[in-house]
Amino acid sequence: MENKNISKAYYDFSKLFTATKTFIDTHNENHNNLKERLSANHRATAELITRLYAKQLNKAITLGEDIAEELPGFKTFNPSLASCKGCTVRTIINHKERLKAAGFIIGETHRGKLGVELWINPVIFNVKKSSTIVIQIPSHLKNSNTISDGIVKNLHLLVHEQQELKNNNSSVDKLITEKEGVRLSAHKQKITEVTGTSQEQHKNIRESRNSASKKQKKMATSTNVKEADSAFLLQLVRDFWNYTRLLLYPDTMLSKPEETEILNCIWTSVFKKFKITGSKKDWEGYQEILYKRIDMVARWLERNPNRWVPPPHLYFSPENKRNGFNKTYEWFLKQELLKKEIRNQILIQKTESEWKDHNKGKGRHKNKTRLQLFRIQQQRLSQYKDERLLQQYEKSLHNMVNL
């Protein structure tokens, strides 16, 4: 079988991230004023721009465009940058201004409906010459048009290769690590990724489809549902890691094997391998609690620069009983109980104030009877579905009536 080798220059992401880090570190070393220095969030925005710009340039190289003499500008949109980073458009604009002042962005042109065009400091993108990629194309596929983007890609398991056959029929023990994403709006993201089904290998066998019994069709439908549920659950793992990385590890550079190890740890220790049964709504609620726990850790780190968390593969390790992420659950429960207690105190104070005003013939309920005021307050507090709140209200009401 003959092979055709195509050699193309391309931009190495690891070298570009190293150049970006070196540029920002050098800038911070030369500026002692805090307002002139670039923070971790500014660094994350710079790395995002570098990554997207490199993808844009590599695509241009693949299409045969000559960019050796002069690099084109980075064409983008502020809302899309904000969505990728998981922040507001105003934050992106502010970060761009800081990066301009630091010399990372040397120019910006507004294109109206076409977005904006950025020019990045050429020092960052002077690392292309040392990197080439060789693509081997088999001769029998060289002129073939049978490969298209419409065919579902092969999905890689989040397990070792020797376990692939054993876990091939599992509905949850698979994780797609091929495609990266960032959680978009506040703790919500729509899943648009296409996943394959276990029936795909038979899609070109007409006889097996037509001769399938009702029982086989029912089993196929059930399998498709399980695959959809599996894709939904495993998307939660990816979303959680992407959100965690933005807040807790914005400067950490990881290889593919390292990210796979971290995702495995999260799947095992945080989501318990999805062995706990629950509906999609239950898992979405659990995901929201996980995001809140990460927010708590991020605020804890911001309050003191000397604080730290272990590297992600240790922080989410199921063996880490001392300072792992699972320790934040008790912390979260204490904070939630404290919040409820403060909320209850405020609500009770409001009811007591209404009773005092009612006794003086004042307030919005001055024309109500005592029984009517009691019913109004009871109905209002019952909406919180907190038994302790109702008990506190009864105790407070007893004291107010006996004044």
ZAPA-168184 format. One record per residue (C-alpha): residue in three letters; residue number from 1; x, y, z. Coordinates in nm, 3 decimals, padded with zeros to 5 digits, always signed. Layout:
N
{"ALA",NUM,{X,Y,Z}}
...
END
This chain:
403
{"MET",1,{+00.000,+00.000,+00.000}}
{"GLU",2,{+00.146,+00.335,-00.107}}
{"ASN",3,{+00.144,+00.630,+00.127}}
{"LYS",4,{+00.161,+00.996,+00.042}}
{"ASN",5,{+00.338,+01.217,+00.298}}
{"ILE",6,{+00.242,+01.581,+00.331}}
{"SER",7,{+00.470,+01.801,+00.545}}
{"LYS",8,{+00.321,+02.123,+00.676}}
{"ALA",9,{+00.446,+02.384,+00.922}}
{"TYR",10,{+00.215,+02.441,+01.213}}
{"TYR",11,{+00.200,+02.627,+01.541}}
{"ASP",12,{+00.278,+02.413,+01.844}}
{"PHE",13,{+00.031,+02.500,+02.124}}
{"SER",14,{+00.270,+02.405,+02.403}}
{"LYS",15,{+00.542,+02.636,+02.270}}
{"LEU",16,{+00.293,+02.919,+02.224}}
{"PHE",17,{+00.165,+02.881,+02.582}}
{"THR",18,{+00.525,+02.882,+02.707}}
{"ALA",19,{+00.596,+03.199,+02.508}}
{"THR",20,{+00.280,+03.360,+02.647}}
{"LYS",21,{+00.375,+03.267,+03.003}}
{"THR",22,{+00.729,+03.400,+02.954}}
{"PHE",23,{+00.597,+03.728,+02.812}}
{"ILE",24,{+00.358,+03.784,+03.105}}
{"ASP",25,{+00.612,+03.680,+03.369}}
{"THR",26,{+00.869,+03.918,+03.220}}
{"HIS",27,{+00.613,+04.199,+03.216}}
{"ASN",28,{+00.519,+04.142,+03.581}}
{"GLU",29,{+00.884,+04.132,+03.688}}
{"ASN",30,{+00.942,+04.472,+03.528}}
{"HIS",31,{+00.637,+04.636,+03.690}}
{"ASN",32,{+00.602,+04.664,+04.064}}
{"ASN",33,{+00.279,+04.864,+04.050}}
{"LEU",34,{-00.014,+04.629,+04.111}}
{"LYS",35,{-00.234,+04.818,+03.862}}
{"GLU",36,{+00.018,+04.756,+03.583}}
{"ARG",37,{+00.074,+04.387,+03.654}}
{"LEU",38,{-00.125,+04.110,+03.485}}
{"SER",39,{-00.325,+03.881,+03.712}}
{"ALA",40,{-00.406,+03.514,+03.668}}
{"ASN",41,{-00.736,+03.607,+03.500}}
{"HIS",42,{-00.555,+03.828,+03.249}}
{"ARG",43,{-00.315,+03.542,+03.183}}
{"ALA",44,{-00.608,+03.305,+03.121}}
{"THR",45,{-00.756,+03.549,+02.867}}
{"ALA",46,{-00.419,+03.581,+02.694}}
{"GLU",47,{-00.385,+03.202,+02.673}}
{"LEU",48,{-00.739,+03.174,+02.535}}
{"ILE",49,{-00.660,+03.428,+02.262}}
{"THR",50,{-00.332,+03.249,+02.186}}
{"ARG",51,{-00.504,+02.912,+02.154}}
{"LEU",52,{-00.787,+03.036,+01.930}}
{"TYR",53,{-00.548,+03.242,+01.717}}
{"ALA",54,{-00.318,+02.941,+01.669}}
{"LYS",55,{-00.615,+02.728,+01.559}}
{"GLN",56,{-00.710,+02.999,+01.311}}
{"LEU",57,{-00.356,+03.016,+01.170}}
{"ASN",58,{-00.319,+02.637,+01.151}}
{"LYS",59,{-00.645,+02.617,+00.958}}
{"ALA",60,{-00.519,+02.883,+00.716}}
{"ILE",61,{-00.198,+02.682,+00.667}}
{"THR",62,{-00.399,+02.366,+00.604}}
{"LEU",63,{-00.601,+02.548,+00.335}}
{"GLY",64,{-00.275,+02.646,+00.163}}
{"GLU",65,{-00.265,+03.016,+00.250}}
{"ASP",66,{+00.080,+03.178,+00.256}}
{"ILE",67,{+00.126,+03.354,+00.590}}
{"ALA",68,{+00.504,+03.329,+00.607}}
{"GLU",69,{+00.574,+03.695,+00.531}}
{"GLU",70,{+00.297,+03.857,+00.741}}
{"LEU",71,{+00.054,+03.708,+00.990}}
{"PRO",72,{-00.314,+03.797,+00.944}}
{"GLY",73,{-00.504,+03.947,+01.236}}
{"PHE",74,{-00.699,+03.736,+01.480}}
{"LYS",75,{-01.066,+03.770,+01.383}}
{"THR",76,{-01.311,+03.708,+01.664}}
{"PHE",77,{-01.612,+03.841,+01.853}}
{"ASN",78,{-01.619,+03.973,+02.210}}
{"PRO",79,{-01.930,+03.766,+02.303}}
{"SER",80,{-01.769,+03.446,+02.173}}
{"LEU",81,{-01.452,+03.512,+02.376}}
{"ALA",82,{-01.669,+03.574,+02.682}}
{"SER",83,{-01.857,+03.248,+02.623}}
{"CYS",84,{-01.535,+03.049,+02.586}}
{"LYS",85,{-01.392,+03.197,+02.906}}
{"GLY",86,{-01.718,+03.179,+03.100}}
{"CYS",87,{-01.734,+03.549,+03.186}}
{"THR",88,{-01.910,+03.868,+03.074}}
{"VAL",89,{-01.835,+04.071,+02.763}}
{"ARG",90,{-01.735,+04.366,+02.981}}
{"THR",91,{-01.472,+04.148,+03.151}}
{"ILE",92,{-01.326,+04.052,+02.812}}
{"ILE",93,{-01.310,+04.418,+02.707}}
{"ASN",94,{-01.137,+04.515,+03.034}}
{"HIS",95,{-00.888,+04.228,+02.998}}
{"LYS",96,{-00.808,+04.332,+02.640}}
{"GLU",97,{-00.732,+04.686,+02.758}}
{"ARG",98,{-00.489,+04.552,+03.020}}
{"LEU",99,{-00.325,+04.326,+02.761}}
{"LYS",100,{-00.290,+04.624,+02.525}}
{"ALA",101,{-00.121,+04.826,+02.798}}
{"ALA",102,{+00.116,+04.534,+02.860}}
{"GLY",103,{+00.201,+04.505,+02.490}}
{"PHE",104,{+00.054,+04.159,+02.439}}
{"ILE",105,{-00.211,+04.300,+02.204}}
{"ILE",106,{-00.048,+04.558,+01.976}}
{"GLY",107,{-00.356,+04.656,+01.778}}
{"GLU",108,{-00.733,+04.619,+01.753}}
{"THR",109,{-00.971,+04.705,+01.470}}
{"HIS",110,{-01.348,+04.697,+01.504}}
{"ARG",111,{-01.520,+04.542,+01.200}}
{"GLY",112,{-01.882,+04.612,+01.293}}
{"LYS",113,{-02.095,+04.303,+01.233}}
{"LEU",114,{-01.778,+04.110,+01.150}}
{"GLY",115,{-01.652,+04.146,+01.506}}
{"VAL",116,{-01.303,+04.263,+01.597}}
{"GLU",117,{-00.956,+04.194,+01.460}}
{"LEU",118,{-00.665,+04.172,+01.701}}
{"TRP",119,{-00.292,+04.187,+01.631}}
{"ILE",120,{-00.082,+03.994,+01.881}}
{"ASN",121,{+00.278,+04.074,+01.968}}
{"PRO",122,{+00.489,+03.888,+01.706}}
{"VAL",123,{+00.724,+03.770,+01.983}}
{"ILE",124,{+00.459,+03.514,+02.083}}
{"PHE",125,{+00.422,+03.363,+01.735}}
{"ASN",126,{+00.787,+03.337,+01.637}}
{"VAL",127,{+00.795,+02.969,+01.736}}
{"LYS",128,{+00.648,+02.815,+01.421}}
{"LYS",129,{+00.969,+02.723,+01.235}}
{"SER",130,{+01.067,+02.442,+01.468}}
{"SER",131,{+00.740,+02.250,+01.431}}
{"THR",132,{+00.618,+02.038,+01.140}}
{"ILE",133,{+00.347,+01.780,+01.106}}
{"VAL",134,{+00.351,+01.484,+00.867}}
{"ILE",135,{+00.020,+01.346,+00.747}}
{"GLN",136,{+00.019,+00.999,+00.593}}
{"ILE",137,{-00.261,+00.935,+00.345}}
{"PRO",138,{-00.308,+00.577,+00.219}}
{"SER",139,{-00.317,+00.556,-00.161}}
{"HIS",140,{-00.661,+00.388,-00.170}}
{"LEU",141,{-00.810,+00.681,+00.025}}
{"LYS",142,{-00.626,+00.956,-00.158}}
{"ASN",143,{-00.910,+01.026,-00.403}}
{"SER",144,{-01.193,+00.898,-00.188}}
{"ASN",145,{-01.487,+01.119,-00.101}}
{"THR",146,{-01.647,+00.872,+00.135}}
{"ILE",147,{-01.513,+01.036,+00.450}}
{"SER",148,{-01.728,+01.324,+00.569}}
{"ASP",149,{-01.786,+01.521,+00.884}}
{"GLY",150,{-02.132,+01.374,+00.908}}
{"ILE",151,{-01.999,+01.035,+01.023}}
{"VAL",152,{-01.983,+01.004,+01.398}}
{"LYS",153,{-01.624,+01.002,+01.528}}
{"ASN",154,{-01.479,+00.715,+01.726}}
{"LEU",155,{-01.499,+00.806,+02.091}}
{"HIS",156,{-01.216,+00.725,+02.330}}
{"LEU",157,{-01.286,+00.560,+02.661}}
{"LEU",158,{-01.177,+00.704,+02.989}}
{"VAL",159,{-01.026,+00.368,+03.080}}
{"HIS",160,{-00.714,+00.176,+02.987}}
{"GLU",161,{-00.703,+00.010,+02.647}}
{"GLN",162,{-00.704,-00.344,+02.787}}
{"GLN",163,{-01.044,-00.273,+02.944}}
{"GLU",164,{-01.205,-00.151,+02.625}}
{"LEU",165,{-01.383,-00.474,+02.535}}
{"LYS",166,{-01.503,-00.525,+02.891}}
{"ASN",167,{-01.657,-00.176,+02.914}}
{"ASN",168,{-01.785,-00.152,+02.558}}
{"ASN",169,{-02.147,-00.212,+02.659}}
{"SER",170,{-02.142,+00.004,+02.970}}
{"SER",171,{-02.377,+00.298,+02.968}}
{"VAL",172,{-02.167,+00.520,+03.192}}
{"ASP",173,{-01.810,+00.388,+03.200}}
{"LYS",174,{-01.718,+00.584,+02.888}}
{"LEU",175,{-01.589,+00.939,+02.865}}
{"ILE",176,{-01.533,+01.147,+02.556}}
{"THR",177,{-01.204,+01.333,+02.597}}
{"GLU",178,{-01.165,+01.427,+02.234}}
{"LYS",179,{-01.352,+01.756,+02.243}}
{"GLU",180,{-01.292,+02.027,+02.496}}
{"GLY",181,{-01.544,+02.286,+02.601}}
{"VAL",182,{-01.606,+02.555,+02.859}}
{"ARG",183,{-01.918,+02.596,+03.062}}
{"LEU",184,{-02.093,+02.899,+02.921}}
{"SER",185,{-02.354,+03.093,+03.114}}
{"ALA",186,{-02.384,+03.086,+03.492}}
{"HIS",187,{-02.375,+02.712,+03.568}}
{"LYS",188,{-02.571,+02.616,+03.254}}
{"GLN",189,{-02.461,+02.472,+02.921}}
{"LYS",190,{-02.647,+02.313,+02.634}}
{"ILE",191,{-02.505,+01.982,+02.514}}
{"THR",192,{-02.476,+01.982,+02.134}}
{"GLU",193,{-02.219,+01.707,+02.089}}
{"VAL",194,{-02.312,+01.416,+01.866}}
{"THR",195,{-02.240,+01.074,+02.009}}
{"GLY",196,{-02.251,+00.733,+01.850}}
{"THR",197,{-02.461,+00.437,+01.945}}
{"SER",198,{-02.379,+00.072,+01.983}}
{"GLN",199,{-02.592,+00.001,+01.674}}
{"GLU",200,{-02.368,+00.202,+01.440}}
{"GLN",201,{-02.159,-00.099,+01.330}}
{"HIS",202,{-02.473,-00.249,+01.171}}
{"LYS",203,{-02.592,+00.061,+00.988}}
{"ASN",204,{-02.494,-00.075,+00.642}}
{"ILE",205,{-02.640,-00.425,+00.692}}
{"ARG",206,{-02.989,-00.404,+00.549}}
{"GLU",207,{-03.089,-00.761,+00.631}}
{"SER",208,{-03.022,-00.732,+01.002}}
{"ARG",209,{-03.240,-00.419,+01.014}}
{"ASN",210,{-03.532,-00.556,+00.820}}
{"SER",211,{-03.537,-00.894,+00.991}}
{"ALA",212,{-03.516,-00.753,+01.341}}
{"SER",213,{-03.792,-00.865,+01.570}}
{"LYS",214,{-04.000,-00.633,+01.786}}
{"LYS",215,{-03.797,-00.738,+02.088}}
{"GLN",216,{-03.471,-00.647,+01.913}}
{"LYS",217,{-03.610,-00.308,+01.811}}
{"LYS",218,{-03.719,-00.243,+02.166}}
{"MET",219,{-03.372,-00.335,+02.291}}
{"ALA",220,{-03.214,-00.102,+02.034}}
{"THR",221,{-03.435,+00.186,+02.146}}
{"SER",222,{-03.344,+00.116,+02.507}}
{"THR",223,{-02.974,+00.115,+02.415}}
{"ASN",224,{-03.006,+00.453,+02.240}}
{"VAL",225,{-03.169,+00.601,+02.550}}
{"LYS",226,{-02.891,+00.465,+02.769}}
{"GLU",227,{-02.626,+00.608,+02.537}}
{"ALA",228,{-02.796,+00.950,+02.551}}
{"ASP",229,{-02.805,+00.934,+02.930}}
{"SER",230,{-02.440,+00.831,+02.933}}
{"ALA",231,{-02.344,+01.125,+02.712}}
{"PHE",232,{-02.536,+01.360,+02.942}}
{"LEU",233,{-02.367,+01.227,+03.257}}
{"LEU",234,{-02.019,+01.231,+03.112}}
{"GLN",235,{-02.072,+01.585,+02.985}}
{"LEU",236,{-02.122,+01.679,+03.350}}
{"VAL",237,{-01.771,+01.553,+03.426}}
{"ARG",238,{-01.618,+01.760,+03.147}}
{"ASP",239,{-01.817,+02.072,+03.241}}
{"PHE",240,{-01.714,+02.040,+03.605}}
{"TRP",241,{-01.344,+02.006,+03.517}}
{"ASN",242,{-01.353,+02.298,+03.270}}
{"TYR",243,{-01.514,+02.522,+03.531}}
{"THR",244,{-01.269,+02.408,+03.800}}
{"ARG",245,{-00.971,+02.467,+03.576}}
{"LEU",246,{-01.077,+02.825,+03.500}}
{"LEU",247,{-01.119,+02.916,+03.867}}
{"LEU",248,{-00.857,+02.711,+04.050}}
{"TYR",249,{-00.591,+02.624,+03.790}}
{"PRO",250,{-00.589,+02.901,+03.526}}
{"ASP",251,{-00.209,+02.889,+03.485}}
{"THR",252,{-00.167,+02.512,+03.487}}
{"MET",253,{-00.058,+02.354,+03.158}}
{"LEU",254,{-00.154,+01.988,+03.123}}
{"SER",255,{-00.089,+01.721,+02.865}}
{"LYS",256,{-00.358,+01.491,+02.728}}
{"PRO",257,{-00.261,+01.197,+02.953}}
{"GLU",258,{-00.264,+01.426,+03.258}}
{"GLU",259,{-00.610,+01.558,+03.173}}
{"THR",260,{-00.734,+01.202,+03.123}}
{"GLU",261,{-00.601,+01.107,+03.466}}
{"ILE",262,{-00.775,+01.407,+03.625}}
{"LEU",263,{-01.105,+01.328,+03.452}}
{"ASN",264,{-01.078,+00.972,+03.577}}
{"CYS",265,{-01.022,+01.098,+03.932}}
{"ILE",266,{-01.324,+01.330,+03.910}}
{"TRP",267,{-01.538,+01.053,+03.763}}
{"THR",268,{-01.438,+00.825,+04.051}}
{"SER",269,{-01.425,+01.052,+04.357}}
{"VAL",270,{-01.670,+01.334,+04.277}}
{"PHE",271,{-01.936,+01.152,+04.074}}
{"LYS",272,{-01.882,+00.804,+04.230}}
{"LYS",273,{-01.872,+00.648,+03.880}}
{"PHE",274,{-02.243,+00.738,+03.847}}
{"LYS",275,{-02.339,+00.429,+04.045}}
{"ILE",276,{-02.595,+00.632,+04.238}}
{"THR",277,{-02.929,+00.628,+04.059}}
{"GLY",278,{-03.102,+00.958,+03.986}}
{"SER",279,{-03.287,+01.151,+03.720}}
{"LYS",280,{-03.130,+01.416,+03.497}}
{"LYS",281,{-03.283,+01.682,+03.719}}
{"ASP",282,{-03.120,+01.524,+04.025}}
{"TRP",283,{-02.778,+01.522,+03.859}}
{"GLU",284,{-02.819,+01.881,+03.741}}
{"GLY",285,{-02.899,+01.981,+04.100}}
{"TYR",286,{-02.591,+01.796,+04.222}}
{"GLN",287,{-02.383,+01.973,+03.955}}
{"GLU",288,{-02.501,+02.311,+04.081}}
{"ILE",289,{-02.385,+02.216,+04.433}}
{"LEU",290,{-02.046,+02.116,+04.292}}
{"TYR",291,{-02.013,+02.454,+04.121}}
{"LYS",292,{-02.095,+02.629,+04.450}}
{"ARG",293,{-01.828,+02.425,+04.627}}
{"ILE",294,{-01.571,+02.529,+04.368}}
{"ASP",295,{-01.681,+02.893,+04.409}}
{"MET",296,{-01.624,+02.859,+04.784}}
{"VAL",297,{-01.270,+02.733,+04.729}}
{"ALA",298,{-01.197,+03.012,+04.478}}
{"ARG",299,{-01.314,+03.282,+04.722}}
{"TRP",300,{-01.108,+03.118,+04.999}}
{"LEU",301,{-00.797,+03.139,+04.779}}
{"GLU",302,{-00.862,+03.501,+04.683}}
{"ARG",303,{-00.880,+03.615,+05.046}}
{"ASN",304,{-00.518,+03.518,+05.114}}
{"PRO",305,{-00.240,+03.486,+04.851}}
{"ASN",306,{-00.055,+03.234,+05.070}}
{"ARG",307,{-00.335,+02.979,+05.046}}
{"TRP",308,{-00.318,+02.695,+04.796}}
{"VAL",309,{-00.486,+02.376,+04.684}}
{"PRO",310,{-00.309,+02.055,+04.574}}
{"PRO",311,{-00.252,+01.981,+04.204}}
{"PRO",312,{-00.572,+01.859,+04.035}}
{"HIS",313,{-00.470,+01.493,+04.007}}
{"LEU",314,{-00.416,+01.494,+04.386}}
{"TYR",315,{-00.700,+01.727,+04.478}}
{"PHE",316,{-00.957,+01.498,+04.314}}
{"SER",317,{-00.786,+01.171,+04.398}}
{"PRO",318,{-01.020,+00.925,+04.577}}
{"GLU",319,{-00.727,+00.834,+04.804}}
{"ASN",320,{-00.680,+01.191,+04.929}}
{"LYS",321,{-00.861,+01.194,+05.263}}
{"ARG",322,{-00.669,+01.486,+05.412}}
{"ASN",323,{-00.707,+01.789,+05.184}}
{"GLY",324,{-00.906,+01.661,+04.886}}
{"PHE",325,{-01.210,+01.816,+04.722}}
{"ASN",326,{-01.448,+01.585,+04.909}}
{"LYS",327,{-01.359,+01.768,+05.231}}
{"THR",328,{-01.546,+02.073,+05.099}}
{"TYR",329,{-01.882,+01.896,+05.139}}
{"GLU",330,{-01.895,+01.943,+05.515}}
{"TRP",331,{-01.778,+02.301,+05.468}}
{"PHE",332,{-02.059,+02.357,+05.218}}
{"LEU",333,{-02.320,+02.212,+05.456}}
{"LYS",334,{-02.206,+02.440,+05.738}}
{"GLN",335,{-02.231,+02.745,+05.513}}
{"GLU",336,{-02.575,+02.645,+05.388}}
{"LEU",337,{-02.698,+02.594,+05.745}}
{"LEU",338,{-02.558,+02.932,+05.843}}
{"LYS",339,{-02.729,+03.097,+05.545}}
{"LYS",340,{-03.061,+02.937,+05.641}}
{"GLU",341,{-03.021,+03.047,+06.000}}
{"ILE",342,{-02.956,+03.409,+05.896}}
{"ARG",343,{-03.250,+03.397,+05.654}}
{"ASN",344,{-03.479,+03.262,+05.927}}
{"GLN",345,{-03.375,+03.534,+06.169}}
{"ILE",346,{-03.456,+03.803,+05.910}}
{"LEU",347,{-03.797,+03.650,+05.837}}
{"ILE",348,{-03.884,+03.621,+06.207}}
{"GLN",349,{-03.779,+03.981,+06.266}}
{"LYS",350,{-04.014,+04.086,+05.986}}
{"THR",351,{-04.309,+03.899,+06.140}}
{"GLU",352,{-04.238,+04.051,+06.482}}
{"SER",353,{-04.226,+04.398,+06.326}}
{"GLU",354,{-04.564,+04.336,+06.159}}
{"TRP",355,{-04.718,+04.234,+06.491}}
{"LYS",356,{-04.584,+04.545,+06.664}}
{"ASP",357,{-04.722,+04.768,+06.388}}
{"HIS",358,{-05.056,+04.585,+06.401}}
{"ASN",359,{-05.087,+04.639,+06.775}}
{"LYS",360,{-05.028,+05.012,+06.719}}
{"GLY",361,{-05.281,+05.026,+06.433}}
{"LYS",362,{-05.009,+05.088,+06.173}}
{"GLY",363,{-04.860,+04.907,+05.876}}
{"ARG",364,{-05.006,+04.741,+05.567}}
{"HIS",365,{-05.201,+04.488,+05.777}}
{"LYS",366,{-05.360,+04.735,+06.018}}
{"ASN",367,{-05.710,+04.657,+05.890}}
{"LYS",368,{-05.664,+04.280,+05.928}}
{"THR",369,{-05.773,+04.080,+06.231}}
{"ARG",370,{-05.513,+03.898,+06.440}}
{"LEU",371,{-05.623,+03.566,+06.292}}
{"GLN",372,{-05.594,+03.699,+05.937}}
{"LEU",373,{-05.244,+03.832,+06.007}}
{"PHE",374,{-05.144,+03.493,+06.148}}
{"ARG",375,{-05.275,+03.314,+05.835}}
{"ILE",376,{-05.088,+03.555,+05.607}}
{"GLN",377,{-04.760,+03.505,+05.789}}
{"GLN",378,{-04.803,+03.129,+05.815}}
{"GLN",379,{-04.871,+03.096,+05.441}}
{"ARG",380,{-04.569,+03.312,+05.358}}
{"LEU",381,{-04.330,+03.113,+05.578}}
{"SER",382,{-04.465,+02.776,+05.461}}
{"GLN",383,{-04.334,+02.847,+05.112}}
{"TYR",384,{-03.977,+02.795,+05.237}}
{"LYS",385,{-04.056,+02.436,+05.342}}
{"ASP",386,{-03.837,+02.465,+05.648}}
{"GLU",387,{-03.972,+02.296,+05.960}}
{"ARG",388,{-03.722,+02.475,+06.182}}
{"LEU",389,{-03.843,+02.812,+06.052}}
{"LEU",390,{-04.202,+02.729,+06.144}}
{"GLN",391,{-04.095,+02.624,+06.491}}
{"GLN",392,{-03.909,+02.950,+06.541}}
{"TYR",393,{-04.214,+03.138,+06.418}}
{"GLU",394,{-04.445,+02.964,+06.666}}
{"LYS",395,{-04.208,+03.045,+06.951}}
{"SER",396,{-04.180,+03.407,+06.840}}
{"LEU",397,{-04.559,+03.434,+06.797}}
{"HIS",398,{-04.616,+03.304,+07.149}}
{"ASN",399,{-04.390,+03.577,+07.287}}
{"MET",400,{-04.552,+03.850,+07.077}}
{"VAL",401,{-04.910,+03.755,+07.174}}
{"ASN",402,{-04.822,+03.749,+07.545}}
{"LEU",403,{-04.664,+04.096,+07.544}}
END
